[in-house]
Amino acid sequence: MKKSITHTLKSALLPALITVLLALPLAGLQLQDLSGKNGLNIRPLWVIVPAIIVFIGHCLLQILRDRHTVKPSVGRPSNKSALIAHISPRLFLMVGVVAIVFPLLPFTSRYELDLATTFLIYVMLGWGLNIVVGMAGLLDLGYVAFYAAGAYTFGYLSVNYGISFWAALPLCGLVAASLGFLLGFPVLRLRGDYLAIVTLGFGEIIRIFLINLTDVTGGPNGIAGIARPTFFGHPFVASVPDGTMTFADIFHLDFSADHRIAWLYYIILGLVALTFLLTERLRRLPIGRSWEALREDETACQAVGINPTSVKLTAFTLGAMLGGFAGCFFAARQGFISPESFTFTESAIILAIVVLGGMGSQLGVLLAAVVLVGLPELGREFAEYRMLLFGLAMVFIMIWRPQGLIAGRKPSILAPAELPNLQVSESLR
């Protein structure tokens, strides 16, 4: 009984913590009391009260669920896993609808669009790394190298050859995928910490290579003047000397710099949607099941006839390709890139998103990106302590929720309890 109560309280802490994180923007609003004075400290209530309500409500629901739920038989997925699998498609659909109309809402500002674009970049990077770490179980600490490869490929092609974003996008993915394929060969026989060390070194090698190859990458100065994406050939400017119609001219609108920001948002939103569909489709294919088998036990995977070499190479290649696409967009959005944008810290943040969300979970990566991208923005007043708070939050999650916000290890084959029952004779028992 005591163990059940302790489990209920622990399970209620995480929803309360998420409520606190989601309610923090309300606490930051410039609120005043009815008398127009700021003397009353009422803003923390916008955080504390919802968290307490969620905590108590979750405890009550957990108690009622424990009383009326029969424990699942061995081999069958739990009710919690089935509930997540049932809710996830609807939740993604709802989030997609909200994301599409988000720039059109009257209260959406340029800052919020920029923040949402940054958030979607990290979601795409998280889903790309999720193939390598979450599905295949290969710890990669140098994923930022593929991100940088895509960005520098587009920067070089745009500045020196005038290639547009849409033409360079597949080339950036191809270059990054080639690097991922080459990285796969040295790590074929490595596992665990040794694999992490090699991938970490690979990421640092790429960064130093970008600094020293001055003639191509610009060295520490980076590459400036990268072309921005156009609306199918129509630029986002006030006027064009050669008479080409601008975006504002096509839709008979007054020129506004916010149009380009919204277009960038919709581009990354489309890339994220394609990434989600691709990864979900791969998960259900034989290659996805091979990744899961490799993650669970490489020796057993090889014993049943699966080639670990090809499985690892496909995981690194496809994950790197998605990172290259994200890097291409990043370069187009910023218009300037330098080696400082592709340090080990970026790899650590992307890996933290995958681990915090739950390795192998698409929904978990989405939630973790909200936490890790939103918290630094909310904590700008405590800029000196942001990394300390970030570390404490990660330690707290690893203690109370070591499998991540949403565990993503779903079975791809029938559970033993779902297989036909075999009659065992009395002599064999």
N, C-alpha and C positions, 0 to 999 in steps of 0.2 A: 504493500500500500504506500509506504514511504517512498519507494523507488518510483512508483507511478506519479506521485505528486511532484517529485523533483523533476521528472521528465516533462510533465505538463508545464511547469514554471520555466524550464529551459527552452521549450519549444515556443513559449509565448514571448520570450525576450527578443527574438529576431524580428517578428512583425512589429513589435514596439519600436525597435531600433530603426527599421525602415520607415515607420511613421514619423519618427523624429527627423530623419533626413528629408522626407518629402515635405514636412511642415516648416523646415527652416526658412524657406523664402518668405513665408507669412510672418515669421518673427522679424525679418529684416525690413518689413514695410514701415514707412514713416507714419505710424499710427498715433493718434492723439485721443485723449479722453474728451468727454462731452464739454468740459469747461474750456477746452482749447489749450490746456497746459500739458506739459510733458512730465509732470512730477510723478504720475502713477506709472509704475513699471508693469504694464499689462501685456507686453509683447511676449514674454516667455510662456504665458498661458496658452498661446497659439501652438506651442510645441508640446508642453507637458500634458495638457488635457486630452488631446487626441491620442497621445501615446498611452496614457492610463486607460482610456476607453478601449483601445485596441488590445492592450494587455489583458484586461479583465475579460473582455468578450472572447478572446482566443482561449483563455483558460476554461471558461464555461462551455464553449463549443467542444473543446478537447475532452472534457469530462463527459459530456453527453455522447460524444462519438465513441468513447471507450466503453460506455455502458451498453450501447445498442449495436456495436459492430462486432462481428465474428472474426476472429483472427484468420488470415488467409492460410491455406494449406501450403506445405513446403513445395517450392518450385513455381508457385503462381505469383504474379506481380502483386504488390501490395495495393491497397485501396488508394493510398496517397499517390503512387506512381500512375495508377489508372486515372486518377482525377487530374493530375498534371497533363497527362497525354490527351485527355478529353478537353481540357480548358485551353491548352496552348494554341491550337489552330484558331479558335475564336478570338483569343486575346491578340494574336498577331494580326488578324483581320481588323480588329478594332483599332489597334495601334497604327496600322497602315492607313486607315481612313482619316484618323486624326492627323497623321503626318502629312497627308496630301493637302488637307485644308488649312494646315497650320500657318503658312505664309499669308493666307487670305483673311485671317482673323483680324478684327480691327485693333486689338490690343497688342499685336505682334510687332515688336520693334526690330531695328537692324541688329542691335546687340543680341537679341534672342535668336534671330536667324543665324548669326555667326556662331553662337554657342551650339545651336542645333546641328549646324554643319560640322563643327568639330566633333560633336558627339557621334554623328553618323560615320565619320572617318574612323573613329576608334571601334565602333561596332563592326565595321567591315574588316578592320585589321584583327579584331578579336575572333571573328568567325573564320578568317583565314588561318590564324594560328591554332584555332580549335581543331582543325583537320589534323595538324601535326601533333599537338599536345593532347587534346581531348579525345580524339577518335583513335589515333595511332599510338598514343602513349609515348611519344618521342619528345623529350624535354629539349626545347630549342630556346636558347638565350640570345640568339643573334638574329632574330626575325627582322629587326630594323634594317638589316643589310638589304633585304629584298624591297623594303619600303623605299630606301634610298636609291636602289637601282632603278626603280620605276620613275622616281622623281628626276634623277639626273639624266635618264634617257630622254625624257620629254624636254627637259631644259636644254640639252645639247641640240636636239633636233629642231626645236622651235627657234633658238637664237641663230643657229648656223645655217639652217636649211628652210626655215619658214614653214615647217610642217605644223598643221593645225592639231588641236587637241584630239579631235575625233579620229584623225588618221594615225596619230601617235599612240593612242590608247592600246590597241592590240600589240603594237611593237613593244611597249613598255611591259606588258604582261609576258610577252615572249622572252625578253631579256631576263626578267626576274625569274621566270620558270627555268631558264637555262642555268642560272646561278644555283637555283634550288636543286636541279638535277646533278650539277657538279658537286655540290655540297654533300649529296647523298652517298657518293662513293666512299669518301674517307671515313664516314661514320657507320658503315654497314655492320661492322663487327663490334661497335661500341654500344654500351647501355648505361642508363642511370647517370651518375655524376660525371663519368668520362665523356658521355655524349654532350652533357651540358657545357663542360669545359671547352670542347672542340667548337661547338656552335658559338659560344661566347667569343672565342678567339677569332672565328670567322667574321663576326660582326665588327670587331675592332680592326681587323685587317682591311675590311671594306672602307671603314671610316678613314683610316690612315692613308689608304690608297687614294681616296677622294681629295685629301688634303695635299698630297704630294704630286698628283697628276695635274699640275697647274695649267698646262696647255689645253686640256680638255675640260676639266671641271672648274677651273678658276681658282683652285686651291682654297685657302681659308676665306678668300673673298666671295666664293660661291658664284652663282650664275644669276644675273639680273636681266630684266626685260623679257621675261617669258610671256608668251602670248596667252591671253585669257580666252576661255571658251566663248564662242559666239552662238547666237540663236540661229543655227543652220545657215551660217554665212552672214548674218545680219548683226553688226556690232552693237554694243551697249554704250553708245556715245551720243552727244547732242547733235552732231552733224558730221557728214562725211564729204570731203572735197570732191570725190569723183561721182557724186550723185547716188551712191548706193543707199538703199533704204535701211534705216536703222530699226532697231526693235520698237522704239517709240513710234516711228512712222507707220509701221505695219499695223499696229493696233490703235493708231490715232490717239496716243497718250502723250502727256507732257514728259519730257526727259526727267528721269530720276535715277540716281545711283543705286537705289534700292532694287531696281529691276535686275541688275546683274547679280546682286546678293541672292535674290530669290531664285534665279536661274541656276546658280551654283548649288543651292540647296536641293533643287529638284534633280540635278544631275547626280549628286551623291546619293540621293534617295533612291533613284533608279538603279544605281550600281549596288547599293545595299540589298535591294529587293532581288536582283539577279543573283547576288552572292548567297542569299538565303535559299532561294529556289535550287541553286546548284548544289549546295551542301546537303540540303534535305534529300535531294534526288540521289546523290552519291551515297548517302547513308543507307539507302534501301537497296542499292545495287550490290553485286558480289564484292566489289572492291571495298565498299564501306564495311561489309561484314568481315573482310580480311583485315582491315584496320583495327576493328574491335578485337578480333582474335589475337592480333599482334600485341595490342595493349594489355590484354589479360595475361597471356603467357606466350612468349616468343618460342620457347622450346616445344610446347605442345602444338603451337601453330605450325612449326616446321615438321613435326611428327605426323600431322594429318595431311601433309602434301602441299601446304601453302608455302610459296617462295617468299621468305622475308625480304630478300633483296628487292624484288619488284614492288612489294608492298611499301617499303620505306621510301623508295624512289618516287613512287606516285604520290605519296603523302607530302614529301618535301616539295615536289614539283608543283602540285596543285595549290598547296598553301602559299608558296612563293609567288605564284601567278596572281593570286588575289592581293597579296601585298604590293606587287608591282602596279596593279590597277589603282590601288589607293594612293600610292606614291605619285602616279601620273596626275591624279586629280589634285593632290596636295600642291604640286608644283604649279598647276594651272590656277589654282585658287590664290596662292601667295604671290605669284609673279616673280619670286626670288627664293632661291634655296642656297643653303650653305651647310657644311658638315656639322655645325652646331645643332641642327634640327634632327640629327640622326645619331644621337648618342645612346649609350647603354641604358640610360634612364627610360627612353622610349620603349625599348624591348622589355624592361622590367614592368612598365605600366601595362603594356599589352598582355604580358604573361599574367600579371595580377588580375586583369579583367577575366581571363579564362579560368584561372584557379578560383577566384572569388565567386564567379558565377556558377561554377560547377563544371568540371571538365567533361566535354561532350554535350553540354546543354546549350542549345541556341537561345532559349529564353533566358537562361542564367547569364549568358554573356551580355544580353541586352540590359538586364537589370544592373549588372556589375558596372557596365559602362556609364549608366546614369549616376551611380554612386561615385565612381572614380573621376568622372569628368565634372559632375556637378559640385562635389565637395570643394575642390580648389577654388571654384568661382564664388561659392558662398563664403569661403574663408579668406577672402582677400584682405580683410581687416587684420587677420592674424597670419600675414604672409610669412613671418619668421618661424612660425610654429606649424605651418601646413604639413610639412613632411613628418613631423613628430606625431601630429594627429592622424595622419595617414597610416603611419606604422602602428599606432595603437589600435586603430580600427581593424587593420589586417590581423593583428594578434588576437583581438577579441573574436573575430570571425573564425579564425583557425581553431580557437578553443571551443567555441560553442557550436560551430557549424563546419567541421573540417572537410566535409564533402562538398562545400560550396552552398550558395543560396539555393540552387536547384540541382539536385543530383541528376546527371545525364546518362548514366549507364543503363540504358534500356535494353532488354534482351531482344536480339534479332531473330531468334529461332524459338520454336515451341519449348515451353518449360516442361520439365519431366512430368508434372502432374497433368499436363494436357495431352500427353502421348497415350496411345491405347493401353488399357490395362492388360497386363500379362498375367496369366494364371500360373502360379508357382506351385509345383507339386509338394506334397508333404515331405517327400524324401529329400528334397533340396533345401528345405528350410533349416 
